Amino acid sequence: MNKEKLKQYALWASVFAFIPLLLEAFGVDVLPQNYAEITKAFLGILVLAGIIYQPENEEDKEEEKGQD
């Protein structure tokens, strides 16, 4: 298993976003009515802070691989 993937913030953000959805599937009501809005706002903040980053072109992707 590639342990480098476990260090990515995007992975952990998606895992934590999935947990309430999984609990709701089992009948545990933990989600507020505006869950989608809260999630979008939180992910927007992460993007603005530069924590979640998606390279725009191949050169950026190669540069990102070189930094790891």
CHARMM internal coordinates of N, CA and C (Angstrom, degrees):
IC EDIT
DIST 1 N 1 CA 1.4532
DIST 1 CA 1 C 1.5207
ANGL 1 N 1 CA 1 C 109.14
DIST 1 C 2 N 1.3078
ANGL 1 CA 1 C 2 N 115.95
DIHE 1 N 1 CA 1 C 2 N 137.65
DIST 2 N 2 CA 1.4504
ANGL 1 C 2 N 2 CA 121.30
DIHE 1 CA 1 C 2 N 2 CA -179.64
DIST 2 CA 2 C 1.5296
ANGL 2 N 2 CA 2 C 109.29
DIHE 1 C 2 N 2 CA 2 C -82.02
DIST 2 C 3 N 1.3267
ANGL 2 CA 2 C 3 N 116.85
DIHE 2 N 2 CA 2 C 3 N 106.61
DIST 3 N 3 CA 1.4601
ANGL 2 C 3 N 3 CA 121.27
DIHE 2 CA 2 C 3 N 3 CA -176.70
DIST 3 CA 3 C 1.5175
ANGL 3 N 3 CA 3 C 112.67
DIHE 2 C 3 N 3 CA 3 C -71.93
DIST 3 C 4 N 1.3237
ANGL 3 CA 3 C 4 N 117.59
DIHE 3 N 3 CA 3 C 4 N -16.38
DIST 4 N 4 CA 1.4611
ANGL 3 C 4 N 4 CA 120.96
DIHE 3 CA 3 C 4 N 4 CA 177.94
DIST 4 CA 4 C 1.5295
ANGL 4 N 4 CA 4 C 110.74
DIHE 3 C 4 N 4 CA 4 C -64.26
DIST 4 C 5 N 1.3168
ANGL 4 CA 4 C 5 N 117.02
DIHE 4 N 4 CA 4 C 5 N -32.70
DIST 5 N 5 CA 1.4641
ANGL 4 C 5 N 5 CA 120.23
DIHE 4 CA 4 C 5 N 5 CA 179.96
DIST 5 CA 5 C 1.5272
ANGL 5 N 5 CA 5 C 110.99
DIHE 4 C 5 N 5 CA 5 C -66.57
DIST 5 C 6 N 1.3286
ANGL 5 CA 5 C 6 N 117.66
DIHE 5 N 5 CA 5 C 6 N -27.35
DIST 6 N 6 CA 1.4579
ANGL 5 C 6 N 6 CA 120.79
DIHE 5 CA 5 C 6 N 6 CA 179.56
DIST 6 CA 6 C 1.5225
ANGL 6 N 6 CA 6 C 112.34
DIHE 5 C 6 N 6 CA 6 C -72.23
DIST 6 C 7 N 1.3136
ANGL 6 CA 6 C 7 N 117.58
DIHE 6 N 6 CA 6 C 7 N -13.00
DIST 7 N 7 CA 1.4631
ANGL 6 C 7 N 7 CA 121.86
DIHE 6 CA 6 C 7 N 7 CA -179.46
DIST 7 CA 7 C 1.5223
ANGL 7 N 7 CA 7 C 112.67
DIHE 6 C 7 N 7 CA 7 C -91.33
DIST 7 C 8 N 1.3155
ANGL 7 CA 7 C 8 N 118.14
DIHE 7 N 7 CA 7 C 8 N -1.63
DIST 8 N 8 CA 1.4586
ANGL 7 C 8 N 8 CA 121.25
DIHE 7 CA 7 C 8 N 8 CA -176.61
DIST 8 CA 8 C 1.5267
ANGL 8 N 8 CA 8 C 110.81
DIHE 7 C 8 N 8 CA 8 C -83.15
DIST 8 C 9 N 1.3325
ANGL 8 CA 8 C 9 N 114.91
DIHE 8 N 8 CA 8 C 9 N 130.77
DIST 9 N 9 CA 1.4585
ANGL 8 C 9 N 9 CA 120.31
DIHE 8 CA 8 C 9 N 9 CA -179.67
DIST 9 CA 9 C 1.5240
ANGL 9 N 9 CA 9 C 111.70
DIHE 8 C 9 N 9 CA 9 C -64.88
DIST 9 C 10 N 1.3118
ANGL 9 CA 9 C 10 N 117.04
DIHE 9 N 9 CA 9 C 10 N -34.48
DIST 10 N 10 CA 1.4666
ANGL 9 C 10 N 10 CA 120.34
DIHE 9 CA 9 C 10 N 10 CA -178.88
DIST 10 CA 10 C 1.5263
ANGL 10 N 10 CA 10 C 110.66
DIHE 9 C 10 N 10 CA 10 C -62.11
DIST 10 C 11 N 1.3191
ANGL 10 CA 10 C 11 N 117.05
DIHE 10 N 10 CA 10 C 11 N -38.08
DIST 11 N 11 CA 1.4640
ANGL 10 C 11 N 11 CA 120.73
DIHE 10 CA 10 C 11 N 11 CA 178.10
DIST 11 CA 11 C 1.5194
ANGL 11 N 11 CA 11 C 110.32
DIHE 10 C 11 N 11 CA 11 C -61.40
DIST 11 C 12 N 1.3216
ANGL 11 CA 11 C 12 N 117.02
DIHE 11 N 11 CA 11 C 12 N -49.00
DIST 12 N 12 CA 1.4575
ANGL 11 C 12 N 12 CA 120.79
DIHE 11 CA 11 C 12 N 12 CA -176.83
DIST 12 CA 12 C 1.5210
ANGL 12 N 12 CA 12 C 112.03
DIHE 11 C 12 N 12 CA 12 C -69.43
DIST 12 C 13 N 1.3131
ANGL 12 CA 12 C 13 N 117.96
DIHE 12 N 12 CA 12 C 13 N -33.97
DIST 13 N 13 CA 1.4664
ANGL 12 C 13 N 13 CA 120.47
DIHE 12 CA 12 C 13 N 13 CA 175.93
DIST 13 CA 13 C 1.5237
ANGL 13 N 13 CA 13 C 110.14
DIHE 12 C 13 N 13 CA 13 C -63.19
DIST 13 C 14 N 1.3219
ANGL 13 CA 13 C 14 N 116.99
DIHE 13 N 13 CA 13 C 14 N -41.60
DIST 14 N 14 CA 1.4656
ANGL 13 C 14 N 14 CA 119.91
DIHE 13 CA 13 C 14 N 14 CA 179.87
DIST 14 CA 14 C 1.5263
ANGL 14 N 14 CA 14 C 111.43
DIHE 13 C 14 N 14 CA 14 C -71.48
DIST 14 C 15 N 1.3210
ANGL 14 CA 14 C 15 N 118.20
DIHE 14 N 14 CA 14 C 15 N -35.33
DIST 15 N 15 CA 1.4694
ANGL 14 C 15 N 15 CA 121.14
DIHE 14 CA 14 C 15 N 15 CA 177.33
DIST 15 CA 15 C 1.5251
ANGL 15 N 15 CA 15 C 109.89
DIHE 14 C 15 N 15 CA 15 C -63.85
DIST 15 C 16 N 1.3435
ANGL 15 CA 15 C 16 N 116.83
DIHE 15 N 15 CA 15 C 16 N -46.76
DIST 16 N 16 CA 1.4650
ANGL 15 C 16 N 16 CA 119.75
DIHE 15 CA 15 C 16 N 16 CA -179.57
DIST 16 CA 16 C 1.5245
ANGL 16 N 16 CA 16 C 112.01
DIHE 15 C 16 N 16 CA 16 C -67.86
DIST 16 C 17 N 1.3145
ANGL 16 CA 16 C 17 N 118.15
DIHE 16 N 16 CA 16 C 17 N -28.69
DIST 17 N 17 CA 1.4615
ANGL 16 C 17 N 17 CA 120.92
DIHE 16 CA 16 C 17 N 17 CA 175.95
DIST 17 CA 17 C 1.5273
ANGL 17 N 17 CA 17 C 110.66
DIHE 16 C 17 N 17 CA 17 C -73.61
DIST 17 C 18 N 1.3253
ANGL 17 CA 17 C 18 N 116.78
DIHE 17 N 17 CA 17 C 18 N -27.36
DIST 18 N 18 CA 1.4636
ANGL 17 C 18 N 18 CA 121.20
DIHE 17 CA 17 C 18 N 18 CA -178.28
DIST 18 CA 18 C 1.5305
ANGL 18 N 18 CA 18 C 112.31
DIHE 17 C 18 N 18 CA 18 C -78.35
DIST 18 C 19 N 1.3123
ANGL 18 CA 18 C 19 N 118.22
DIHE 18 N 18 CA 18 C 19 N -30.15
DIST 19 N 19 CA 1.4707
ANGL 18 C 19 N 19 CA 121.92
DIHE 18 CA 18 C 19 N 19 CA -174.86
DIST 19 CA 19 C 1.5349
ANGL 19 N 19 CA 19 C 112.44
DIHE 18 C 19 N 19 CA 19 C -56.44
DIST 19 C 20 N 1.3374
ANGL 19 CA 19 C 20 N 119.82
DIHE 19 N 19 CA 19 C 20 N -50.84
DIST 20 N 20 CA 1.4758
ANGL 19 C 20 N 20 CA 117.96
DIHE 19 CA 19 C 20 N 20 CA 178.71
DIST 20 CA 20 C 1.5246
ANGL 20 N 20 CA 20 C 113.11
DIHE 19 C 20 N 20 CA 20 C -62.27
DIST 20 C 21 N 1.3204
ANGL 20 CA 20 C 21 N 117.13
DIHE 20 N 20 CA 20 C 21 N -34.01
DIST 21 N 21 CA 1.4655
ANGL 20 C 21 N 21 CA 119.55
DIHE 20 CA 20 C 21 N 21 CA 178.02
DIST 21 CA 21 C 1.5213
ANGL 21 N 21 CA 21 C 110.91
DIHE 20 C 21 N 21 CA 21 C -66.29
DIST 21 C 22 N 1.3125
ANGL 21 CA 21 C 22 N 116.90
DIHE 21 N 21 CA 21 C 22 N -38.68
DIST 22 N 22 CA 1.4629
ANGL 21 C 22 N 22 CA 121.38
DIHE 21 CA 21 C 22 N 22 CA 177.61
DIST 22 CA 22 C 1.5274
ANGL 22 N 22 CA 22 C 110.59
DIHE 21 C 22 N 22 CA 22 C -65.54
DIST 22 C 23 N 1.3294
ANGL 22 CA 22 C 23 N 116.86
DIHE 22 N 22 CA 22 C 23 N -43.45
DIST 23 N 23 CA 1.4612
ANGL 22 C 23 N 23 CA 120.25
DIHE 22 CA 22 C 23 N 23 CA 178.60
DIST 23 CA 23 C 1.5261
ANGL 23 N 23 CA 23 C 111.23
DIHE 22 C 23 N 23 CA 23 C -62.48
DIST 23 C 24 N 1.3157
ANGL 23 CA 23 C 24 N 116.56
DIHE 23 N 23 CA 23 C 24 N -39.54
DIST 24 N 24 CA 1.4586
ANGL 23 C 24 N 24 CA 119.86
DIHE 23 CA 23 C 24 N 24 CA 178.89
DIST 24 CA 24 C 1.5279
ANGL 24 N 24 CA 24 C 111.29
DIHE 23 C 24 N 24 CA 24 C -65.17
DIST 24 C 25 N 1.3142
ANGL 24 CA 24 C 25 N 117.27
DIHE 24 N 24 CA 24 C 25 N -33.43
DIST 25 N 25 CA 1.4639
ANGL 24 C 25 N 25 CA 120.98
DIHE 24 CA 24 C 25 N 25 CA 178.13
DIST 25 CA 25 C 1.5255
ANGL 25 N 25 CA 25 C 111.25
DIHE 24 C 25 N 25 CA 25 C -63.77
DIST 25 C 26 N 1.3375
ANGL 25 CA 25 C 26 N 116.74
DIHE 25 N 25 CA 25 C 26 N -28.26
DIST 26 N 26 CA 1.4627
ANGL 25 C 26 N 26 CA 121.08
DIHE 25 CA 25 C 26 N 26 CA 178.72
DIST 26 CA 26 C 1.5272
ANGL 26 N 26 CA 26 C 112.40
DIHE 25 C 26 N 26 CA 26 C -94.32
DIST 26 C 27 N 1.3279
ANGL 26 CA 26 C 27 N 116.62
DIHE 26 N 26 CA 26 C 27 N 10.31
DIST 27 N 27 CA 1.4529
ANGL 26 C 27 N 27 CA 120.14
DIHE 26 CA 26 C 27 N 27 CA 174.39
DIST 27 CA 27 C 1.5082
ANGL 27 N 27 CA 27 C 115.37
DIHE 26 C 27 N 27 CA 27 C 91.92
DIST 27 C 28 N 1.3082
ANGL 27 CA 27 C 28 N 119.08
DIHE 27 N 27 CA 27 C 28 N 4.50
DIST 28 N 28 CA 1.4586
ANGL 27 C 28 N 28 CA 122.06
DIHE 27 CA 27 C 28 N 28 CA 177.94
DIST 28 CA 28 C 1.5270
ANGL 28 N 28 CA 28 C 107.31
DIHE 27 C 28 N 28 CA 28 C -90.11
DIST 28 C 29 N 1.3246
ANGL 28 CA 28 C 29 N 116.48
DIHE 28 N 28 CA 28 C 29 N 116.18
DIST 29 N 29 CA 1.4647
ANGL 28 C 29 N 29 CA 120.66
DIHE 28 CA 28 C 29 N 29 CA -176.05
DIST 29 CA 29 C 1.5274
ANGL 29 N 29 CA 29 C 109.53
DIHE 28 C 29 N 29 CA 29 C -89.35
DIST 29 C 30 N 1.3150
ANGL 29 CA 29 C 30 N 116.33
DIHE 29 N 29 CA 29 C 30 N 95.90
DIST 30 N 30 CA 1.4656
ANGL 29 C 30 N 30 CA 121.14
DIHE 29 CA 29 C 30 N 30 CA -178.94
DIST 30 CA 30 C 1.5256
ANGL 30 N 30 CA 30 C 112.32
DIHE 29 C 30 N 30 CA 30 C -117.34
DIST 30 C 31 N 1.3192
ANGL 30 CA 30 C 31 N 116.98
DIHE 30 N 30 CA 30 C 31 N -7.03
DIST 31 N 31 CA 1.4603
ANGL 30 C 31 N 31 CA 120.22
DIHE 30 CA 30 C 31 N 31 CA -175.40
DIST 31 CA 31 C 1.5259
ANGL 31 N 31 CA 31 C 111.50
DIHE 30 C 31 N 31 CA 31 C -90.45
DIST 31 C 32 N 1.3290
ANGL 31 CA 31 C 32 N 116.60
DIHE 31 N 31 CA 31 C 32 N 133.92
DIST 32 N 32 CA 1.4683
ANGL 31 C 32 N 32 CA 118.32
DIHE 31 CA 31 C 32 N 32 CA 172.38
DIST 32 CA 32 C 1.5275
ANGL 32 N 32 CA 32 C 109.50
DIHE 31 C 32 N 32 CA 32 C -73.02
DIST 32 C 33 N 1.3029
ANGL 32 CA 32 C 33 N 116.54
DIHE 32 N 32 CA 32 C 33 N 167.96
DIST 33 N 33 CA 1.4654
ANGL 32 C 33 N 33 CA 120.79
DIHE 32 CA 32 C 33 N 33 CA -178.90
DIST 33 CA 33 C 1.5242
ANGL 33 N 33 CA 33 C 111.99
DIHE 32 C 33 N 33 CA 33 C -63.93
DIST 33 C 34 N 1.3131
ANGL 33 CA 33 C 34 N 117.15
DIHE 33 N 33 CA 33 C 34 N -29.89
DIST 34 N 34 CA 1.4642
ANGL 33 C 34 N 34 CA 120.93
DIHE 33 CA 33 C 34 N 34 CA -177.01
DIST 34 CA 34 C 1.5339
ANGL 34 N 34 CA 34 C 111.71
DIHE 33 C 34 N 34 CA 34 C -103.29
DIST 34 C 35 N 1.3116
ANGL 34 CA 34 C 35 N 117.18
DIHE 34 N 34 CA 34 C 35 N 38.78
DIST 35 N 35 CA 1.4693
ANGL 34 C 35 N 35 CA 122.01
DIHE 34 CA 34 C 35 N 35 CA -177.47
DIST 35 CA 35 C 1.5253
ANGL 35 N 35 CA 35 C 112.06
DIHE 34 C 35 N 35 CA 35 C -59.07
DIST 35 C 36 N 1.3249
ANGL 35 CA 35 C 36 N 117.45
DIHE 35 N 35 CA 35 C 36 N -42.97
DIST 36 N 36 CA 1.4688
ANGL 35 C 36 N 36 CA 120.83
DIHE 35 CA 35 C 36 N 36 CA -178.44
DIST 36 CA 36 C 1.5238
ANGL 36 N 36 CA 36 C 110.64
DIHE 35 C 36 N 36 CA 36 C -62.78
DIST 36 C 37 N 1.3248
ANGL 36 CA 36 C 37 N 117.27
DIHE 36 N 36 CA 36 C 37 N -40.81
DIST 37 N 37 CA 1.4609
ANGL 36 C 37 N 37 CA 120.78
DIHE 36 CA 36 C 37 N 37 CA 179.52
DIST 37 CA 37 C 1.5231
ANGL 37 N 37 CA 37 C 111.25
DIHE 36 C 37 N 37 CA 37 C -66.44
DIST 37 C 38 N 1.3183
ANGL 37 CA 37 C 38 N 116.85
DIHE 37 N 37 CA 37 C 38 N -41.61
DIST 38 N 38 CA 1.4655
ANGL 37 C 38 N 38 CA 121.00
DIHE 37 CA 37 C 38 N 38 CA 179.08
DIST 38 CA 38 C 1.5225
ANGL 38 N 38 CA 38 C 110.19
DIHE 37 C 38 N 38 CA 38 C -64.10
DIST 38 C 39 N 1.3284
ANGL 38 CA 38 C 39 N 117.25
DIHE 38 N 38 CA 38 C 39 N -43.77
DIST 39 N 39 CA 1.4611
ANGL 38 C 39 N 39 CA 121.49
DIHE 38 CA 38 C 39 N 39 CA -179.99
DIST 39 CA 39 C 1.5212
ANGL 39 N 39 CA 39 C 111.21
DIHE 38 C 39 N 39 CA 39 C -63.15
DIST 39 C 40 N 1.3253
ANGL 39 CA 39 C 40 N 117.19
DIHE 39 N 39 CA 39 C 40 N -44.85
DIST 40 N 40 CA 1.4663
ANGL 39 C 40 N 40 CA 120.39
DIHE 39 CA 39 C 40 N 40 CA 178.70
DIST 40 CA 40 C 1.5234
ANGL 40 N 40 CA 40 C 111.24
DIHE 39 C 40 N 40 CA 40 C -62.03
DIST 40 C 41 N 1.3187
ANGL 40 CA 40 C 41 N 117.12
DIHE 40 N 40 CA 40 C 41 N -40.79
DIST 41 N 41 CA 1.4643
ANGL 40 C 41 N 41 CA 120.43
DIHE 40 CA 40 C 41 N 41 CA 179.49
DIST 41 CA 41 C 1.5261
ANGL 41 N 41 CA 41 C 110.65
DIHE 40 C 41 N 41 CA 41 C -65.48
DIST 41 C 42 N 1.3266
ANGL 41 CA 41 C 42 N 117.15
DIHE 41 N 41 CA 41 C 42 N -43.66
DIST 42 N 42 CA 1.4644
ANGL 41 C 42 N 42 CA 121.42
DIHE 41 CA 41 C 42 N 42 CA -179.87
DIST 42 CA 42 C 1.5242
ANGL 42 N 42 CA 42 C 111.01
DIHE 41 C 42 N 42 CA 42 C -63.22
DIST 42 C 43 N 1.3240
ANGL 42 CA 42 C 43 N 116.87
DIHE 42 N 42 CA 42 C 43 N -46.51
DIST 43 N 43 CA 1.4644
ANGL 42 C 43 N 43 CA 120.00
DIHE 42 CA 42 C 43 N 43 CA 179.13
DIST 43 CA 43 C 1.5230
ANGL 43 N 43 CA 43 C 111.29
DIHE 42 C 43 N 43 CA 43 C -66.64
DIST 43 C 44 N 1.3163
ANGL 43 CA 43 C 44 N 117.21
DIHE 43 N 43 CA 43 C 44 N -34.06
DIST 44 N 44 CA 1.4598
ANGL 43 C 44 N 44 CA 120.59
DIHE 43 CA 43 C 44 N 44 CA 175.64
DIST 44 CA 44 C 1.5186
ANGL 44 N 44 CA 44 C 111.84
DIHE 43 C 44 N 44 CA 44 C -62.59
DIST 44 C 45 N 1.3261
ANGL 44 CA 44 C 45 N 116.18
DIHE 44 N 44 CA 44 C 45 N -40.29
DIST 45 N 45 CA 1.4699
ANGL 44 C 45 N 45 CA 120.54
DIHE 44 CA 44 C 45 N 45 CA 177.15
DIST 45 CA 45 C 1.5202
ANGL 45 N 45 CA 45 C 110.17
DIHE 44 C 45 N 45 CA 45 C -64.28
DIST 45 C 46 N 1.3324
ANGL 45 CA 45 C 46 N 117.61
DIHE 45 N 45 CA 45 C 46 N -42.37
DIST 46 N 46 CA 1.4654
ANGL 45 C 46 N 46 CA 120.47
DIHE 45 CA 45 C 46 N 46 CA 178.56
DIST 46 CA 46 C 1.5213
ANGL 46 N 46 CA 46 C 111.41
DIHE 45 C 46 N 46 CA 46 C -62.41
DIST 46 C 47 N 1.3210
ANGL 46 CA 46 C 47 N 116.98
DIHE 46 N 46 CA 46 C 47 N -39.28
DIST 47 N 47 CA 1.4688
ANGL 46 C 47 N 47 CA 120.62
DIHE 46 CA 46 C 47 N 47 CA 178.67
DIST 47 CA 47 C 1.5236
ANGL 47 N 47 CA 47 C 109.90
DIHE 46 C 47 N 47 CA 47 C -66.18
DIST 47 C 48 N 1.3189
ANGL 47 CA 47 C 48 N 116.94
DIHE 47 N 47 CA 47 C 48 N -45.88
DIST 48 N 48 CA 1.4626
ANGL 47 C 48 N 48 CA 120.42
DIHE 47 CA 47 C 48 N 48 CA 179.88
DIST 48 CA 48 C 1.5232
ANGL 48 N 48 CA 48 C 111.85
DIHE 47 C 48 N 48 CA 48 C -63.09
DIST 48 C 49 N 1.3189
ANGL 48 CA 48 C 49 N 116.83
DIHE 48 N 48 CA 48 C 49 N -34.35
DIST 49 N 49 CA 1.4631
ANGL 48 C 49 N 49 CA 120.62
DIHE 48 CA 48 C 49 N 49 CA 179.42
DIST 49 CA 49 C 1.5258
ANGL 49 N 49 CA 49 C 111.72
DIHE 48 C 49 N 49 CA 49 C -76.73
DIST 49 C 50 N 1.3186
ANGL 49 CA 49 C 50 N 116.62
DIHE 49 N 49 CA 49 C 50 N -8.30
DIST 50 N 50 CA 1.4600
ANGL 49 C 50 N 50 CA 120.13
DIHE 49 CA 49 C 50 N 50 CA 178.96
DIST 50 CA 50 C 1.5096
ANGL 50 N 50 CA 50 C 113.56
DIHE 49 C 50 N 50 CA 50 C 83.38
DIST 50 C 51 N 1.3142
ANGL 50 CA 50 C 51 N 117.48
DIHE 50 N 50 CA 50 C 51 N 12.08
DIST 51 N 51 CA 1.4629
ANGL 50 C 51 N 51 CA 120.58
DIHE 50 CA 50 C 51 N 51 CA -179.38
DIST 51 CA 51 C 1.5190
ANGL 51 N 51 CA 51 C 110.06
DIHE 50 C 51 N 51 CA 51 C -77.11
DIST 51 C 52 N 1.3262
ANGL 51 CA 51 C 52 N 116.60
DIHE 51 N 51 CA 51 C 52 N -41.84
DIST 52 N 52 CA 1.4616
ANGL 51 C 52 N 52 CA 120.78
DIHE 51 CA 51 C 52 N 52 CA 175.60
DIST 52 CA 52 C 1.5171
ANGL 52 N 52 CA 52 C 106.85
DIHE 51 C 52 N 52 CA 52 C -99.98
DIST 52 C 53 N 1.3103
ANGL 52 CA 52 C 53 N 116.21
DIHE 52 N 52 CA 52 C 53 N 123.15
DIST 53 N 53 CA 1.4584
ANGL 52 C 53 N 53 CA 122.08
DIHE 52 CA 52 C 53 N 53 CA -174.24
DIST 53 CA 53 C 1.5097
ANGL 53 N 53 CA 53 C 108.97
DIHE 52 C 53 N 53 CA 53 C -137.19
DIST 53 C 54 N 1.3162
ANGL 53 CA 53 C 54 N 116.70
DIHE 53 N 53 CA 53 C 54 N 128.96
DIST 54 N 54 CA 1.4565
ANGL 53 C 54 N 54 CA 120.80
DIHE 53 CA 53 C 54 N 54 CA 175.57
DIST 54 CA 54 C 1.5222
ANGL 54 N 54 CA 54 C 107.86
DIHE 53 C 54 N 54 CA 54 C -118.80
DIST 54 C 55 N 1.3177
ANGL 54 CA 54 C 55 N 117.46
DIHE 54 N 54 CA 54 C 55 N 116.87
DIST 55 N 55 CA 1.4664
ANGL 54 C 55 N 55 CA 120.29
DIHE 54 CA 54 C 55 N 55 CA 179.93
DIST 55 CA 55 C 1.5283
ANGL 55 N 55 CA 55 C 111.05
DIHE 54 C 55 N 55 CA 55 C -58.80
DIST 55 C 56 N 1.3228
ANGL 55 CA 55 C 56 N 115.80
DIHE 55 N 55 CA 55 C 56 N 141.16
DIST 56 N 56 CA 1.4602
ANGL 55 C 56 N 56 CA 120.22
DIHE 55 CA 55 C 56 N 56 CA -176.88
DIST 56 CA 56 C 1.5183
ANGL 56 N 56 CA 56 C 113.18
DIHE 55 C 56 N 56 CA 56 C -86.08
DIST 56 C 57 N 1.3308
ANGL 56 CA 56 C 57 N 117.95
DIHE 56 N 56 CA 56 C 57 N -27.77
DIST 57 N 57 CA 1.4607
ANGL 56 C 57 N 57 CA 119.40
DIHE 56 CA 56 C 57 N 57 CA -177.38
DIST 57 CA 57 C 1.5254
ANGL 57 N 57 CA 57 C 110.04
DIHE 56 C 57 N 57 CA 57 C -143.27
DIST 57 C 58 N 1.3083
ANGL 57 CA 57 C 58 N 116.51
DIHE 57 N 57 CA 57 C 58 N 176.13
DIST 58 N 58 CA 1.4653
ANGL 57 C 58 N 58 CA 121.91
DIHE 57 CA 57 C 58 N 58 CA -176.29
DIST 58 CA 58 C 1.5265
ANGL 58 N 58 CA 58 C 112.15
DIHE 57 C 58 N 58 CA 58 C -62.11
DIST 58 C 59 N 1.3307
ANGL 58 CA 58 C 59 N 117.23
DIHE 58 N 58 CA 58 C 59 N -36.38
DIST 59 N 59 CA 1.4626
ANGL 58 C 59 N 59 CA 120.23
DIHE 58 CA 58 C 59 N 59 CA -179.53
DIST 59 CA 59 C 1.5268
ANGL 59 N 59 CA 59 C 110.66
DIHE 58 C 59 N 59 CA 59 C -63.03
DIST 59 C 60 N 1.3326
ANGL 59 CA 59 C 60 N 116.64
DIHE 59 N 59 CA 59 C 60 N -42.43
DIST 60 N 60 CA 1.4558
ANGL 59 C 60 N 60 CA 120.39
DIHE 59 CA 59 C 60 N 60 CA 177.79
DIST 60 CA 60 C 1.5243
ANGL 60 N 60 CA 60 C 111.11
DIHE 59 C 60 N 60 CA 60 C -65.60
DIST 60 C 61 N 1.3382
ANGL 60 CA 60 C 61 N 116.68
DIHE 60 N 60 CA 60 C 61 N -37.93
DIST 61 N 61 CA 1.4621
ANGL 60 C 61 N 61 CA 120.36
DIHE 60 CA 60 C 61 N 61 CA 179.34
DIST 61 CA 61 C 1.5241
ANGL 61 N 61 CA 61 C 110.83
DIHE 60 C 61 N 61 CA 61 C -64.18
DIST 61 C 62 N 1.3167
ANGL 61 CA 61 C 62 N 116.50
DIHE 61 N 61 CA 61 C 62 N -42.40
DIST 62 N 62 CA 1.4646
ANGL 61 C 62 N 62 CA 120.57
DIHE 61 CA 61 C 62 N 62 CA 179.25
DIST 62 CA 62 C 1.5251
ANGL 62 N 62 CA 62 C 110.53
DIHE 61 C 62 N 62 CA 62 C -66.00
DIST 62 C 63 N 1.3284
ANGL 62 CA 62 C 63 N 116.36
DIHE 62 N 62 CA 62 C 63 N -39.00
DIST 63 N 63 CA 1.4578
ANGL 62 C 63 N 63 CA 120.53
DIHE 62 CA 62 C 63 N 63 CA 179.11
DIST 63 CA 63 C 1.5234
ANGL 63 N 63 CA 63 C 110.51
DIHE 62 C 63 N 63 CA 63 C -64.42
DIST 63 C 64 N 1.3439
ANGL 63 CA 63 C 64 N 116.43
DIHE 63 N 63 CA 63 C 64 N -40.44
DIST 64 N 64 CA 1.4532
ANGL 63 C 64 N 64 CA 120.96
DIHE 63 CA 63 C 64 N 64 CA 178.92
DIST 64 CA 64 C 1.5261
ANGL 64 N 64 CA 64 C 110.81
DIHE 63 C 64 N 64 CA 64 C -64.68
DIST 64 C 65 N 1.3305
ANGL 64 CA 64 C 65 N 117.38
DIHE 64 N 64 CA 64 C 65 N -40.76
DIST 65 N 65 CA 1.4630
ANGL 64 C 65 N 65 CA 120.94
DIHE 64 CA 64 C 65 N 65 CA 178.45
DIST 65 CA 65 C 1.5176
ANGL 65 N 65 CA 65 C 110.81
DIHE 64 C 65 N 65 CA 65 C -63.53
DIST 65 C 66 N 1.3086
ANGL 65 CA 65 C 66 N 117.29
DIHE 65 N 65 CA 65 C 66 N -36.17
DIST 66 N 66 CA 1.4580
ANGL 65 C 66 N 66 CA 121.47
DIHE 65 CA 65 C 66 N 66 CA -179.88
DIST 66 CA 66 C 1.5124
ANGL 66 N 66 CA 66 C 112.79
DIHE 65 C 66 N 66 CA 66 C -69.20
DIST 66 C 67 N 1.3339
ANGL 66 CA 66 C 67 N 117.75
DIHE 66 N 66 CA 66 C 67 N -25.49
DIST 67 N 67 CA 1.4545
ANGL 66 C 67 N 67 CA 121.53
DIHE 66 CA 66 C 67 N 67 CA -179.52
DIST 67 CA 67 C 1.5117
ANGL 67 N 67 CA 67 C 111.84
DIHE 66 C 67 N 67 CA 67 C -79.13
DIST 67 C 68 N 1.3157
ANGL 67 CA 67 C 68 N 118.36
DIHE 67 N 67 CA 67 C 68 N -23.84
DIST 68 N 68 CA 1.4675
ANGL 67 C 68 N 68 CA 121.85
DIHE 67 CA 67 C 68 N 68 CA -178.25
DIST 68 CA 68 C 1.4591
ANGL 68 N 68 CA 68 C 110.48
DIHE 67 C 68 N 68 CA 68 C -74.18
END
COOR INIT
IC SEED 1 N 1 CA 1 C
IC BUILD
